[in-house]
Amino acid sequence: MSKRDELIAKYAADIKEKLGETPDMDLLTKVTIGCGPSIYNADSETVSASDQTELDRVRDNFLVKKLGLANGPELMDAINSAIDKYGRSNRNKYRAVLYYMLTRHFGKQSVYG
């Protein structure tokens, strides 16, 4: 099993345990691959919900650039909603899981074709 496959399995387990959902493995795999090398770095693999700069980065680089959404207050509302659902007190909010949640929230699965 490759390191990426191990991480995808870890993210899938996180979705089952923390969100109580069965993940769409095809979409989760594509979102994880789309995160690139950031998933292999302990610092960039997670999203700090208490760091506004980090949340702005998720909005600008993922929601606007990757998913092609128009910038507006609803984007930050969706990020905060996803973080609340994931669990603010949860120390490890994995970037790939958060991106997966946001992709589904906005119905943008087609971006990952």
Secondary structure as UniProt FT lines:
FT   HELIX           3..14
FT   HELIX           15..19
FT   HELIX           25..34
FT   HELIX           36..40
FT   TURN            42..45
FT   TURN            49..50
FT   HELIX           52..57
FT   HELIX           58..66
FT   HELIX           73..86
FT   TURN            88..89
FT   HELIX           95..105
FT   TURN            106..107
FT   HELIX           109..112
//
